[in-house]
Amino acid sequence: MSDVIANIFGSAAAVCSVTSFAPQAIKIWKERDASSVSLKTYSLTVTCFALWVVYGVMTQAWPVTAANSCALVMAACVLAMKWRFRDGDPEAKEGT
């Protein structure tokens, strides 16, 4: 397989990995509610991406490091919002 084709597939995978967290993050932010998001799943996902980043650095696989660093940031944002909005927005509930 040519390097160009492999790089196209790798780049597409990286873009999909990074952007896959955007819909969940946007939904949580708009609704200020993350009660339906699994804390265990996102904790494991963040750990997974952190390990991939370490692997990428140790093997000097910079595409792996860069892609997984971006995905780590996105997944960590969802995890942080899970903690922040785990029971919904308390301020929104006060107004009702």
N, C-alpha and C positions, 0 to 999 in steps of 0.2 A: 504494500500500500504506500502511496506517495506521502511524503511529509506534509504536503499542502492539504491533502484530504484529511489526514490525521489531525492537523492543526485546526481545520474547520470544525471537525467534530468536537475536539477538545474545547474550542472557544464557545461553541453552541452549548455544550454541557456546563461550562462555567457561567454563562449568561443565565441559563435556566436555573442553576443552583442559587445564584444570587437573587434573581428576581422572584423566585418561588415564594419567598417570605413576604413580599410586598403586599399581596392582597390581604393576608392575615393581619399584618401590621396596620394597614389602612383601616380595616374593619374595626380593630380594637380601638384605634385612636378616635375614629368617628363616634363610635358607640360608647366609649369609655367603659367598656365591659369586656373582661377577659375570662369570665367565669367558665366558659365552655372550652377554654384552651387547656390542654393537658400539661401540667407542670412537669411531670416525669418525662414526657416526650420531648419538650423543648429543652429540658436540662440535659437529656441524653444527646440531643442534636447539637447543642452548644459544645458539649464535651467532645463529640465526634469531630466537629470542625476545628476545635482547638488542637486535637491530636493530629489532624491532617496538616495543620499549619506547622506544627513541630516537625512532623515527618518531612514536609517540603523544605523547611530550613535545614534540617540535618542532611538531607540528600542534595541540597542545592537545586531542587526542582522548583524554580521560581514561578512558573505558571501554576503549579499546584499550590504554592504558598500564597500567591496573589488571589487566586480564585477563592480559595477556602478562607482567606482573611476577610474578604468582602462578605462571603456567606456567613462567617462567624459574627460579623457586625450586625447583619440583618437578623439572624436568629437570636442574638443577644438582645437586640431591641425588642423583639417579641417577648422574650423571657422577662425583660425588665418591665414591660407593660403588663405582663401577667401578674407580677408582684404588685405593681401600682394599682391596677384595675381589677384585681382578683374577685372582688365582690361588687363590681360596678363602680360608678363614680359616686362617692359619698356626697359630694356637693349637689349632684343632680337629685339625689334622694331627699335631701333637706328641703328642696323647693317644692316637693309634692305633698 
